[in-house]
Amino acid sequence: MRPTESLAEVLRVLGGFLIVDFTQNLSAQAVQLVRAHGLRGADAVHLASALHLSKRLRLRRFHFATSDDAQADAARAEGLRVLSPGA
């Protein structure tokens, strides 16, 4: 595969993702998730981003994907439906 083909494939895949800005509000929510559920920093930011999107997009069937049990438990406790690959 040539580099231009690789770049085109990466851009095609990334087109299916939503980017969430890391704001002070998102940071504060991540800190709350760390305190409430004992999550690691990156896991808390991931979950805070998902909670922000589910609220902003008003999705009733928002699914959160993770293979981390603690993160999955926290997401369920926060009201998200969880997809656990390999579970």
N, C-alpha and C positions, 0 to 999 in steps of 0.2 A: 504494500500500500504506500503510495506517495504521500509526502507530508501534507500536501493540499487536500488530499482525500481524507487523511486522518483528522485534520482540522475541521473539515466539513462534517464529519461524523460526530465529533465532539460537540460542535455547535448544534447539530440536529438533536442530540440527546439532551443537551442543556436547555433547549427550547421548551422542554416539558417541566421545568422546575420554576418555582417562584422564588425570588430573592427577597429576603426580609432585611431591612436596615437594622443595624444594631444600635438602638437608641438608648437613652437613659431609662426610659420606661421598661424596655425589654430587659435591660440589665437588672433593674430593680425586681422585675418579676422572676428572673432567673435566681437571684439571691433568695427570694421568698421560697422558691422551689427547693433550693439547696437546704434551707432551714426546715422546711416542712417534710421533705422526703429523703434527706440525706444524699441527694444526687451529687455527682461530680460536676464540675463547672461546665464542661462542654455538653454533657447530657442535659443539664438544666437549661442551657441556652437553646438547645435543640427543641426541648419541650416547650419552653416559653415562646419560641417562634411558631410552633404548631398551634399553641393556644391563641396566639395573636391572629394567625391566619384564619383559624376556624371561626373566631369572633368577627373579624373584619369581613370575611366572605359570607358569613351567616350560613355556613354549611351544617345541615343537620346530620349528615352522614360523613363527617370528616374522619378519616382513618389515620392513625399514627403508626408508622412502621419502625420497629426496633427489635433487635435480638437480645437486648439487655433486660434481664428480668426486673431489676430495680426500677429502671426507666419505664418499663411497661406497667408496673404496679402504680407508679406515680401518675402516669398518663391516664390510667383507668380511674384513679382517685380524683383526678381533675376533670373527669367527665368525657374523655376521648375514647373512641373505639380503637383497639390496638390490633395491629397485624404483626405477628411474630413469625418471621421466616424460619422455617426449620422446626417450629414447635409442634 
